[in-house]
Amino acid sequence: MVISMRKSVFLKLQFFLCSVLLCVSVVSAADARWGHGLLWEISKPGMATSYLFGTVHSEDPEVVQLAPPVQQAFNRSGSVILEIKMDMNAMIYSSTAMLMTDGRTLSGVIGPSLYKKTAQAIQSRGIPELVLERMKPWAAAIILSVPPPKTGMLLDLVLYQQAQEAGKQLHGLETIQEQLDIFDSMAESDQIQLLRDAVDNLDKIDRMNAEVLVLYKRRDLAGMLALNERYMKDGDPAVSRDLEQRLIIDRNRTMVERMQPHLQAGNAFVAVGALHLPGDQGARPARLYGEAGLLIALFVIPVPAFAGTGSGGNP
């Protein structure tokens, strides 16, 4: 029961990172080369071929069933690099870090009015009020911002488990602590605003998640960014700007730097959230690697189109 609860909280966190990324991203998708497609082949002379794959935190069967080119790239890679290693230590840390341990309660922190609305809203997510009372404001926002997992088999977890079963080397570009510190280090007033935005826009959240999934199946990164621009107007601008810096710009540069040893070694399959790829601040190799003086001779080649789920386009 405890393990199941920790896994549920952990999966909600991973789904939420993708949702917040969509809601606060304001980067440009002007470069059409990066507006479509999810899988890129990365190579240069003297370096074994690697792959960069854009993921979405979804358990939809059409998403977790990898398209043939993606599965083939995964199979022939010797190492798999994800945003984080989704192991038991990460699950335990995430479930405990989301709770207040200083004796305070959520109702005392956010006030009776917002707490009442939060308690009513979170019933649809299956969270008991006893647990809600111990949650940090940003943690309650996470729960409200994602649908409850049904199978628990998100795409990221599927990749992690496939890599384990195949005996591949597994690496994380970040730690779970680094991811959670993005929220934990926010001013408490900003955490409360994040929760208020989630409560006030609850009816739009499920609709947004569904639209993201449709666009992802179409491999339409530009469309996902356009969707973001529409939905971000509903949130607090100051909080959005702060999260944009923490969640997108800073993390993109960190992930690009940490990819380098794996790409230099070659034969790597790197999987990060699809919305980390496009835009002027994205983790797309052609821009950041060159500007940072890293792998200047890098070639990024779209994998040929295939007939996936009927959505067409590059995988």
N, C-alpha and C positions, 0 to 999 in steps of 0.2 A: 504493500500500500504506500509506504514512504517513497520507495523507488519510483512507483507509478506517478505519484504527485510531483516528485522532483523532475521527472521526464516531461510531464505536462507543462510545468512552469518553464523549463528550459526551452521546449519547443515554442512556447508562446513568445519567449524572449527573442529567439532567432527569427520568427515570423515578424515580430514587431520592428526589428532592426531594418528589415526590408520595407515595411510600411512607413516608418518614419523617414527613411531615406527618400521615398517617393514624395512625402509631404513637404520636405524642406529643401529638396534639390532645386537650385535655380540656375544651374549651369546651362550653357548654350549647346544646342545640338546642330550647330550650323554646318559642321563637316558631315556631309551625307554619307561618306564612307563608313562612318561609325553609327549611322542611324538605323542599320538593319543587320541582323545576323547575331548569333550567339557563340559561335565557335571559330577561333582563329588558329592557324598554324604558324608557329614562330620558329624561325631558323636563320642562321647565318653561316658562312663558311667556317668549318672546323667545330661546329656545335651541333650536337644531335638535336633533332626536331622535338619541340615541345608544343603544348597546346594551351590556349586560354579560353575558358568556357564561362559564359555568364549564366548564373543560376537565378532561381526565384524560390523563396521559402514557401513551397506549396507541396501538398500531398495529393494533388490531382493526378489520377492515373495516367493521363496523357503527358504529364510533366515528368513523373518519376520513371516512366518507361522511356529510356534514353533513345533518341533517334539513332539510326544505324551509324552515321559518321561520328557521332559523339561517343557511342559505345565502342566503336573501333579505335578511336583515339585514346579512350580510357584504357582499353585492353592492352594496347601496345606500349603504354607508358609505364616506366618502372617506379615512379613516385607520384603521389597525389598530394597536392597542396591546397588546403581549404582555408577559409577565413580563420576558423579555429578547429582544434581537434575536439570532436563531440564525444568525449569520453565521460566516464562516471564522475571523475573529479570536477569536470566542468559543470555537470548537472548539479552536483552537490553545492558547489560554490554559488551558482546562479540562484538556487532556491533559497539559500540563506542570506545572500547579499541583498535580496529584495525586501527583507524584513527589517523593521526598526527594532533595535536591541537596547535602546536607552530608556525604556519604560514609557515612552510616549505612545499615543494611539493616533491613528489616522484621523479620526473624528476631531481630536484635539488640535491637530496640525492644520487641517483644512477648514474647520468650522462646521457647524451642524447643517447648514443649508446645502453646501456642496457635498457633504458626506451623505446626506439623505438621498440626493440624486445619484451619487456614485453607487450606493448600496442597492438602489432600485435597478440601476442599469446593469450592474455586475451579476445580477441573478441570472441573466441570459447566458453568462459565461460559466455558470456552475461553481462559483466561488462562495463558500460559506462566509457569513459576515464575521465570524470569529477570526477567520484568516485575514479578511479585508482589514480589520482593525489594526493589524500588525504591519500592514504593507506601507512601504514608502510611497509618496505620491506618484513618482514616476513608474513604480511597479504596478500600481493600480491602472495607470494609463496604458501600460503594456497589455494587461489582461483585457481591457476594453477595446483595444485597437486591433485585435485579431480574433478570428473565429476560433472556437474550441477545436483542438485537433480531434479527428475522428479515428484515423489509423495510427497517427504519430509518425508515419514514415514520410517526412519531408524530404525533398530532393537532396538537400545537403547530407542528411542522415543516410540516405540510400547510397550516395557516393562514398561516404565514410565506411559504411559496412561492407560495400563491395570491395573497397581497397583492403580492408582487414582480411576478408575471406580470400582474396587473391594473394595475400602476403606482400603487398606493395608497401614501400616506405610511406609513412604518413607524416605530414607536417602541417602546422598551423601558422598563418601569417600574423595572427594576433593571439593573445590569451583571452580567456573569458573575463578576467579581471580588467584588462584594458578596455574591452567592450563595455562592461558595466560602469567603469569609471567615467565614461562619457556622460552618463546620467547621474551617477552618484555625486559627481563634482559640480553639477548644476546648482545654482542658488536655489534654495528651497522654494522661494517665490516663483521661480521659473518652472520648477517641478509641479507646483500647484496649478500654474497656468496650463501646463501640458495636460494635466488631468482634466482641468475644466474644458479645454478644447475637445478632448476625447468624449466627455460626457455630453457636451452641447452638440457635437457632430456625430453622435453615435449612429444615426440613421444613414449617414453618408459613408460611414467606414466600410460596411459590408459591400456597398455598391462600388466603392473605390477598389476594394480587393478583388472583386469579380472582374472589373474592367481591366485591372492590371494583368490578371490571368489571361484574358482574351488577347491582349496586346503581346504578352510574352509568347503565347503560342504562335503568334504571327511573326515572331522575332523582330518586333517593331520597337526598337529602343527610342527612336525619335517620338513615337506615339506615347510611350510611357512618360517621357519628359514633358510632353505637351499636356498630358493628363495631370501631371504634378502641378503645372502652372495654374491649372484650373482649381485644383483642390487646396493648394497652399493659401489661397486667399481667405480661407475660413479660419486659419490659425493666427496666433499672435505673431506679428512681424518680427519683433525683437527676439523672441524665443526661436523663431525659424532661422534667423540669421546666425544666432549663436550655435544652433545645432548643425546648420550647414557647414560651418567652419570645423566643428568637432567631428561630425559624423561622416562628412564627405571629403572635404579638402585635405584635412590633416591625415585621415585614414588612408586616402588614396595614395598620398606620397609615401606614407609608411609602408603600405603594402607593396608598392612598386619597388621600393628599396629592398624589402625582404624577399621579393621574388628573385632577385638577381642571382644569388648563389645557386638556386634550383635551376634557373634557366641556363646559367653558365655550364652547369653539370649536364644539362640536356635530358631528354627522355622524361620530361615532367608534364603532368596534367594539372594545371592551375585552375581552380574554380572559385570565382567570387561573384557576389551579387551583380546581376546584369546592369543595374543602374550605377555601378561603379565604373562602367566602361565608357559611356559616351560623354561628350561635352568638353569644354575647354579645361576643366579641372579633373577630368576623368582619368582612370587608370589605364587608358588605352596606350599600348606600348609606343606607337609611332611618335607620339608627342612627348610624353614624360621621359621615356628612356633617352631620347635624343637631347632634350633640353637639359637633363641632369648629367649629360656626358656618360650615360650608361648604355652599353650595347648600341652605340651609334649606328652600326651597320645592320641593325635588326630589320628583318623583313616580316611584315605581317600580311598573310595571304588568306583571304576568305576561303573557307572550305566550299567545294562545289555544292550547288543547290541540290535538294533532294525532296522527295515526296514524303513529308512527315505526317502530320495529323490533318492534312488537307489545307494547311495554312500557307504552304509554299515558302519559297525564299530559302536563304541560308540557314543551316542548323544553328 
